[in-house]
Amino acid sequence: MPGVRFLPRRSQSGPHTSEPNARIVITDVLDMPSNLRISLVAAALAAVAVAGCGSSEGGDYGGKHPDYARALAGSPAPLASLHAQGNQLLPGGADAYEERIAALRGYPVVVNVWASWCGPCRFEFPEFQQVAADYGKRVAFLGIDSQDSDDAAETFLEEAPVPYPSYTDPDEEITNSIGAGRGLPDTAFYDRDGELVYLKPGPYSDEQDLRADIERYALASPDGKGG
């Protein structure tokens, strides 16, 4: 394409990357007729959007997910009740959310604040799918679907099911109550007493970082050791 150069993808340091599949550099556009310049710029921007948001690398939220029924069989009753509501959107606002946190005392809780329109949220969703299967017999997982529509959220959850429910939060009532919402996603960690002990701003780019925080903040015993 005249005036546009497609540069090859940069090398990747790990299995997850948010870089586009190609970088697009527009050249020589000032020497072109105005209508051609506009068309080339529009095409380049569209290509960037597709490469950045539609790439299946890393955030392959439409791919395979763990066998939750097998992984979570035999969970304690309070956690099994969450699994029974897996992938559901729950109403009730901050009151319902706080009641659920209180009902889960005795178990650490990890809460992912997300939205279907949020690219970084979608990128890290496979990590939450996996850790929820691996830790779900010891740790309670919840979601907060922030600033979203139910239709859009349900469509996304059909592509990326999780074994826990999410509380709808279109007006950020819950999000603001826990000090999140300055940018999505966020992840909140509660200890076994229902106390919020850590709020992680931004996405997890590596599953091992998420696992480390679960061990450090959710499963840590009073003596500071992992549980």
Buried (B, 14 or more C-beta within 10 A) or exposed (E): EEBBEBEEBEEEEEEBBBBBBBBBEBEEBEEBEEEEBEEBBEBBEEBBEEBEEEBEBBBBBBEEBBEBEEBBEEBEEBBBBBBEBBBBBBEEBBEBBBEBBEEBBEBBBBBBBBBBBBBBBBBBBBBBBBBBBBBBBBBBBBBBBBBBBEEEBBEBBEEBBBBBBBBBBBEBBBBBBBEBBEEBBBBBBBBBEBEBBBBBBEBBBBBEEBBEBBBBBBBBEEEEEEB
